[in-house]
Amino acid sequence: MNIVAGLPRSPRLFVLIMLLTGLVIGAAQAQNSTSNVQQADMARQQSVAQGAWGSNLADEDDDSASSTPAAPTMAGDEEYGEQRILIRKASWAPWSLEADIETLWTDNVALGSQNMEEDTYLRTGFRVGYSNRVVGNLFFNASWDYHTVRHSEYTDLDFDLGRGDIGLMYLLPKLKDTFLVTRYSYYRLSEAGLGTKLYDDHVASVGLQKTWKISRGQQIFAGLYADWSTAPEPWAAGRHEYSLFTGWRLRLTDALSLQLSYRGARYQYRTGERQDWNHVMMANVSYNITDWLRAGVTGSYTINRSSGPAFDYENFIIGAGLTAHFEF
């Protein structure tokens, strides 16, 4: 049925203009939604490539042999055997404050499947956290972090990313250094400088993570997580994530440490039209300049394989930065 042909010329022209205007607006909205999906993918992938998984795992092995030095020889050692000095630890500091700055280079800044473009970018941010025991083996955690990313060349890709977390951790009594984790997270991605919102979501998570202390200053860690997107905006950018990670951490000296890790994940987008397999290999070397300031060099390599070939990509990132960490 031709709704335009039966009208006088002026109304016919008016309807035609309205139809064309609707098509233009619809196309602009679709393009904007696609752009927001790409921006959300970029922001989340950069966070993953920074080693954001397993953040609740302990960095230190304070109860290892290195933290209980041997006592001096005393009379009676032959009878009672080698003794160790017990050191009273400082009072518990539930609050933490962290600020970091990194400069990084990537060979595929837009996560493209073809015509990959390299760029450098500056990543800065801060994190405030609170962690305390509720009762017995149950612990409460809450945090808020905010990061900015500013590119040297592709400034249209600049963004700010805020994230809030609140959750519980339960230490499983029969499995040493094993935690069951439940968490609620809120993400907000915006244009640079607290600009227009590009994407936000509420995410529910459950996970299991464990550390194995192999020897003095050496440990292996691993975990499983399921993250469910509950209210993404725009809807097409939301995705469920099912991931596993594992890694090896070695303290070379009191100040210098090395970490190698891998994360594999399945992404299921809320539209049901896209599913990805994502693999991230990461290496990090860090040096404690003081007890509160750390310098580090990080490299990561990502392989993403999607049900839509346009979303297949590989991405290499390397960078260096400083992190200041305080507890009180």
Phi, psi and omega in degrees: 000132181263105184281350181266323189297328185276004183258155171300166189302313184297309176300324180298317179295322180297314180296320179298317178297319180296319178296315179296319178298318178298319179296318180296314180297318179298318179295321179295319179295319178296318179295318179296319178297317178298318178297319179295322176298314179298317181295320178296318177301316181298313182297315181292322181292322177295323177295317179297319182290347175273001180082041184285353181274152178067026185292342179275355180286142181293138178274341186246161174237066187296338181266013176282175182300332183293338183262001177234079185296152181292142178283156176295156180298133181224161176297137180097356179299326181296329183277319187258352179085180182294132182255161177229145178282133176264122182257124178287125181285156179296161180301150184297133179245098186286334184267146175222147178225129184223137176227141183217156175216132182221145170245132189225157176234139177227149180267358182210076191295325183262009181055045181276151177278337178220166178051052182293137180242136178267159179194162171248152179211158179251128180243120179230155179177181179215163179214134174243130183225154176223132180216130181203159179283134175273303176194140177055238181266010183260129182236147178252138179227142174211145181202158173220130175226153182219125182231149176240145177233124181233119183271152179286315185251308185270071184292342176295342181267003179297147179203164170244140181228119175250146181214131174242139181229143172215133185192181180234144174236133180240121179280115182288119189295332183266357179234102186302135177057036177241129182240138167262129188237133169235143189204146169245134181229146174238128179247141173220116178254129182223167174295161184303141177077041181055042183277204183300139178294132177259327185194141168214161184198154173247126189236132175255135185227150170219141183203169178225128181220146187215149175239135173247118179271109187280310183202184180302116178075015183224131179208158175244143178227156180202161179192164176231139180219147170232124180240125183248122175285127185249330183210063182285148176217110005285156185301321185295339182276344181288149179205147169273143180234132176236113191226158170226149178217156176207155181194170181230129181239133182228126174268109184284319174221182178299334184251335188253131179221156181233141177221134174238136184208163179220142174226128175242137184215151172249122179254127176241109183285149188295336179289341182079000184260355183219132175223134183237151164252126185236131181232130179232123173251132187222144174230139181218136173239128181231150181227125180277104179291314172225186179286353179235352183238129184231137173252146183209155173236129184232138173228138179220148177231126184243137172237123179239128178236124190239159174292339173255112185306335180295342182257008172287133177202163170231146188213128177243132180229135173220142182193174180219152182194181179236143177228128175254130185228128180232145176231141182204000000 
